[in-house]
Amino acid sequence: MQSRRAAGLLGPVPQLTFLLALLLLLPFSPVQAGKGRAAPYPVEPLLEGADYAAWFRQATGYAPDPTYFGAYAIAPAGDALYLGFGAARPAESDGALLARFDGQSLSALYRPTEQGFIDMEMAGNTLFIPGVDPCCGDGWDAGNVYRHDIPSGATIKYRNLPHVLHTWGLWFDGSAGQLYAATSAHAGDNATWLGAIYRSSDMGASWERIADAADGIGDYRTYDVSGFQGRLYAIWGDVNGACGLTVFDPQSGWQRLSRQVNCRSRLLIFGDSLLAVSADSRGLLVIDSSGRMRALRLSFTIRDWSYNWSVAANGSLYALGNKGNVYATSNLRKWDVIAASDHQLITLSYWPARNWLIAGDRGAAAGVWKIDLN
């Protein structure tokens, strides 16, 4: 069993600079957006000819799953782009890697001891990574959170979430300087499962449990957490497979709002609304600034197994469709296809320094793609 290292640093793994034009690109298939308008933006490789699967195997020693290998989280930080690769879907197979793209080359930075990669949360110059499933020497006696300092490049591993097996999502409250973690925990027996939310006031060095299954945040798992308009929202998951949205208000405590939420898709703030994906991935639950909820039906299906399914940028919301399309809206009602491909796009982010959307797909030929909005 690997002990907790409050300031233990792992040495960097080798840097890899990709050569150009080594592999054939997957075919690009434009579709129609609106009435007779072709999708205006091409889906282009972030790095020409990159064999990400072979590079991942070399950097980690773990074999990429031929169906589900890919970049499951992407986070911009100034002129750099951080990418979280998993050998397979989160909590499915050993192997994870944090990487950095500087505009020219991709560097492998750190190997979390996890089964896959799920999320990243930026707090100033610090990047927090939830440990989705301890592996490779770590067991379920504690859950992991990783803290990457961007200026120095150092990564600290905190192994201090008691009885946690999955940390599904993080949210940083910048106004209070507090970090929240949505987890799947157990009662100390590796058998009695429960959802739990933890809070840290010292940037991950220690945690307190602020809610568990008794509060209605899931008698099996809690999948995500986010603050919005002075309230704390979370996605609960029960042992029967149902997932829904719950809210904590200081005046009334925890209250379940809905049973019809996609377990995996992240909560997202767009304008003055908090968004959750419906259970069938064909709609959105929209929470306004006063806490009222309404349902919206979509004209497309959100990509399956897409944790980071959408991103807000430039006054628009961009989302991944189930057929390789990228959709955009400014009002949540009218959506246009702005890009189309044959790739199984599962992750979407936005890089402000380049004005690019960045997307990752999955599989043996998984890649990272850019959509230049300039």
C-alpha positions in Angstrom: 0.0 0.0 0.0 1.5 3.4 -1.0 1.5 5.8 1.9 0.3 9.4 1.6 3.0 11.9 0.5 2.0 15.4 1.6 4.7 16.9 -0.6 6.0 13.9 -2.5 7.0 14.8 -6.1 7.2 12.3 -8.9 9.9 12.9 -11.4 8.8 14.0 -14.9 8.4 11.4 -17.6 10.1 12.0 -21.0 9.0 14.7 -23.3 7.8 13.7 -26.7 7.8 16.0 -29.8 5.7 14.6 -32.5 6.9 14.5 -36.1 4.6 15.8 -38.9 2.5 13.7 -41.3 3.3 10.2 -40.0 -0.2 9.0 -39.9 -3.3 9.3 -42.1 -6.0 11.5 -40.7 -9.4 10.1 -40.1 -11.9 11.3 -42.8 -13.8 14.5 -42.4 -17.4 14.5 -43.3 -19.2 17.9 -43.4 -22.9 17.9 -42.6 -25.6 20.6 -42.9 -26.1 23.2 -40.2 -29.5 24.9 -40.3 -31.0 25.2 -43.8 -28.4 24.5 -46.5 -25.4 25.8 -44.6 -22.4 23.5 -44.4 -20.6 23.3 -41.0 -18.3 26.3 -41.2 -15.3 25.1 -39.1 -13.1 22.1 -40.0 -12.0 19.6 -37.3 -8.2 19.6 -37.6 -5.5 17.6 -35.7 -3.8 19.5 -32.8 -0.6 17.7 -33.8 -0.3 16.3 -37.3 0.4 12.6 -37.5 0.4 12.0 -33.7 0.1 8.4 -32.5 -1.2 9.2 -29.0 -1.8 5.5 -28.1 1.8 4.5 -28.7 3.0 7.6 -26.9 0.8 6.8 -23.9 2.0 3.3 -23.7 5.7 4.5 -23.8 5.1 7.2 -21.2 3.1 5.1 -18.7 3.8 1.4 -19.4 0.0 0.7 -19.7 -1.7 -0.6 -22.7 -4.4 1.7 -24.2 -7.8 0.1 -24.5 -8.6 -0.2 -28.3 -12.1 1.1 -27.8 -12.0 3.6 -24.9 -8.5 5.1 -24.8 -8.5 8.9 -25.0 -8.2 12.3 -23.5 -11.0 12.6 -21.0 -10.2 16.0 -19.6 -8.7 19.1 -21.2 -7.8 22.4 -19.4 -6.2 25.6 -20.8 -3.8 27.7 -18.8 -2.5 30.7 -20.7 -0.3 29.6 -23.6 -0.4 26.0 -22.5 -3.0 23.3 -22.7 -3.2 20.4 -20.2 -4.6 17.1 -21.2 -5.7 14.1 -19.1 -5.4 10.8 -20.8 -6.9 7.5 -19.6 -6.1 4.0 -20.8 -9.8 3.5 -20.9 -13.0 5.0 -19.4 -12.7 6.4 -15.9 -12.5 3.6 -13.2 -12.2 0.9 -15.9 -8.5 0.1 -16.5 -5.1 0.9 -14.9 -3.3 3.9 -16.5 -3.5 7.7 -16.4 -1.4 10.5 -17.6 -1.3 14.3 -17.2 0.3 16.0 -20.3 1.1 19.5 -21.4 0.9 21.0 -24.9 2.9 24.2 -25.5 1.8 24.9 -29.0 4.6 22.9 -30.6 5.1 19.7 -28.6 3.4 17.5 -26.1 5.1 16.6 -22.8 4.2 13.8 -20.4 4.2 15.4 -16.9 2.8 13.0 -14.3 1.4 9.5 -13.9 -1.5 9.5 -11.4 -1.9 6.1 -9.8 -5.5 5.8 -11.1 -7.7 3.8 -13.4 -8.2 6.6 -15.9 -8.7 10.3 -15.9 -12.0 12.3 -15.5 -11.6 15.9 -14.7 -9.4 18.9 -13.9 -10.3 22.1 -11.9 -8.3 25.3 -12.2 -7.7 27.5 -9.1 -5.4 30.4 -10.0 -2.1 28.9 -11.0 -3.0 25.5 -9.5 -4.5 22.6 -11.4 -6.4 20.1 -9.2 -7.0 16.5 -10.5 -9.5 14.1 -8.9 -8.3 10.6 -8.5 -11.0 8.6 -10.2 -10.1 5.2 -8.9 -6.9 4.3 -6.9 -4.7 1.6 -8.4 -1.2 0.6 -9.0 -0.2 0.2 -5.3 -3.1 2.3 -3.9 -6.3 0.7 -2.5 -9.7 1.9 -1.4 -8.7 2.8 2.1 -8.3 6.4 0.8 -9.0 8.5 -2.2 -6.5 10.7 -4.0 -6.4 14.3 -5.2 -3.5 15.7 -7.2 -2.3 19.3 -7.0 -0.2 20.5 -10.0 1.6 23.9 -9.6 1.7 25.4 -13.0 4.7 27.9 -12.5 7.0 25.2 -11.0 5.7 22.2 -12.8 5.6 20.3 -9.5 2.8 17.8 -8.7 1.7 16.9 -5.1 -0.3 13.8 -4.4 -2.7 14.0 -1.5 -3.9 10.6 -0.4 -6.3 11.8 2.3 -9.9 11.2 1.4 -11.0 8.5 3.9 -12.7 5.4 2.6 -13.0 7.0 -0.9 -12.8 4.8 -4.0 -13.9 7.3 -6.7 -13.5 11.0 -6.8 -15.7 12.0 -9.7 -15.5 15.7 -9.7 -14.1 18.9 -8.1 -15.3 22.4 -7.8 -13.3 25.4 -6.5 -15.1 28.2 -4.8 -12.8 31.1 -5.5 -14.6 33.6 -3.3 -14.1 31.4 -0.2 -10.9 29.7 -1.3 -12.5 26.3 -0.7 -12.3 23.1 -2.8 -15.2 20.6 -3.0 -15.0 16.9 -4.0 -17.8 14.7 -5.2 -17.0 11.1 -4.3 -18.1 7.5 -4.0 -17.1 6.2 -0.6 -17.7 3.2 1.7 -18.4 2.7 5.4 -14.9 1.4 6.0 -15.6 -2.1 4.8 -15.1 -1.9 1.0 -18.7 -3.1 0.7 -21.2 -0.6 2.0 -21.3 2.1 -0.6 -22.4 5.7 -0.2 -22.1 9.1 -1.9 -20.1 11.7 0.0 -19.1 15.4 -0.5 -15.9 16.7 1.0 -14.6 20.3 1.5 -11.0 21.5 1.8 -10.1 24.9 3.2 -6.3 24.4 2.6 -6.2 23.6 -1.1 -6.4 19.8 -0.7 -4.1 19.3 2.3 -7.0 18.2 4.5 -10.7 17.5 4.0 -13.9 17.4 6.0 -17.0 15.5 5.0 -20.0 17.9 4.7 -22.6 15.5 3.3 -23.3 11.8 2.7 -26.0 9.4 1.8 -28.1 10.5 4.8 -28.4 13.9 3.2 -29.8 12.4 0.0 -26.8 12.9 -2.1 -26.7 9.3 -3.2 -26.9 6.0 -1.4 -24.3 4.7 -4.0 -22.4 7.6 -5.5 -22.1 11.4 -5.8 -21.0 12.2 -9.4 -20.4 16.0 -9.5 -20.6 19.1 -7.4 -20.8 22.8 -8.3 -21.7 26.1 -6.6 -24.2 28.5 -8.2 -25.8 31.6 -6.9 -25.0 30.9 -3.2 -26.2 27.3 -3.4 -24.4 24.0 -3.7 -25.6 21.6 -6.4 -24.7 17.9 -6.8 -25.5 14.9 -9.0 -26.6 12.0 -6.8 -26.6 8.3 -7.7 -28.5 5.6 -6.0 -27.9 1.9 -6.0 -30.8 1.3 -8.3 -29.0 3.2 -11.1 -31.1 6.4 -10.9 -29.3 9.7 -10.9 -30.7 13.2 -10.2 -29.9 16.7 -9.1 -29.9 17.9 -5.5 -29.3 21.3 -3.9 -28.0 22.6 -0.6 -29.5 25.9 0.6 -28.2 27.3 3.9 -31.8 27.9 4.9 -33.4 24.6 4.1 -30.5 22.1 3.9 -30.3 19.4 1.1 -33.2 18.9 -1.2 -33.6 16.6 -4.2 -34.8 18.3 -7.3 -35.0 15.7 -10.1 -34.5 12.0 -10.8 -33.9 12.5 -14.5 -30.2 13.4 -14.8 -27.3 11.8 -16.8 -25.0 10.4 -14.2 -21.7 11.1 -16.0 -22.1 14.4 -17.7 -20.6 17.3 -15.8 -22.6 20.2 -14.4 -22.0 23.5 -16.3 -22.7 27.2 -15.7 -23.7 29.1 -18.8 -24.6 32.8 -18.4 -27.1 33.0 -15.5 -28.0 29.3 -15.6 -26.7 26.0 -14.2 -27.1 23.1 -16.7 -27.4 19.4 -16.2 -27.9 16.8 -19.0 -31.1 14.8 -18.9 -31.0 11.1 -18.3 -31.7 10.2 -22.0 -29.1 12.8 -23.2 -31.8 14.5 -25.3 -32.4 17.5 -23.1 -31.2 19.8 -20.4 -32.3 20.7 -17.0 -31.8 24.5 -16.5 -31.6 26.1 -13.1 -32.0 29.9 -13.2 -30.5 32.4 -10.8 -33.5 32.2 -8.4 -33.2 28.4 -8.2 -36.2 27.6 -10.5 -35.8 24.6 -12.8 -37.1 24.0 -16.3 -36.6 21.3 -18.9 -35.4 21.9 -22.4 -35.6 19.4 -25.2 -32.7 19.2 -27.7 -32.8 18.5 -31.4 -29.8 16.2 -31.1 -28.4 13.6 -28.6 -25.5 14.6 -26.5 -22.5 12.3 -26.9 -22.6 9.1 -24.8 -19.8 8.6 -22.3 -18.9 12.2 -22.5 -18.1 13.6 -19.1 -16.9 17.0 -20.3 -19.5 17.3 -22.9 -19.7 21.1 -23.3 -17.9 24.4 -22.8 -19.0 28.1 -22.6 -17.0 30.6 -24.5 -17.5 33.9 -26.4 -21.1 34.2 -25.3 -22.0 30.8 -26.8 -22.4 27.3 -25.5 -20.7 24.5 -27.5 -21.7 20.8 -27.1 -20.8 17.4 -28.5 -23.4 15.5 -30.4 -23.6 11.7 -30.7 -22.6 11.6 -34.4 -19.3 13.5 -34.2 -20.9 17.0 -34.6 -20.2 20.1 -32.5 -23.2 22.3 -31.9 -23.4 25.9 -30.7 -26.1 28.1 -29.2 -26.4 31.5 -27.6 -29.8 31.0 -26.1 -30.1 27.2 -25.4 -33.0 27.0 -27.9 -31.5 27.4 -31.4 -28.5 25.2 -32.1 -26.3 25.1 -35.1 -23.8 22.5 -36.3 -20.5 24.4 -36.4 -18.2 21.5 -37.0 -18.6 17.8 -38.1 -16.4 14.8 -38.2 -16.3 11.0 -38.2 -14.4 11.0 -34.9 -16.0 9.8 -31.7 -15.6 13.1 -29.9 -16.0 12.7 -26.1 -14.3 15.7 -24.5 -14.6 19.4 -25.3 -12.8 22.5 -24.0 -11.9 26.0 -25.1 -8.4 27.5 -25.4 -8.8 31.3 -25.0 -5.2 32.1 -26.0 -5.8 30.6 -29.5 -9.6 31.0 -29.7 -9.8 27.3 -30.4 -12.2 24.6 -29.3 -10.2 21.5 -28.3 -11.8 18.1 -28.6 -10.7 14.6 -27.8 -12.0 11.3 -29.2 -11.5 7.7 -28.2 -10.2 4.4 -29.5 -7.0 2.9 -30.8 -6.5 5.9 -33.1 -7.7 8.4 -30.6 -6.5 12.0 -31.2 -6.8 15.5 -30.0 -8.5 18.0 -32.4 -8.8 21.7 -32.8 -11.6 23.8 -34.2 -10.2 27.3 -35.1 -12.9 29.9 -34.3 -10.9 32.8 -35.7 
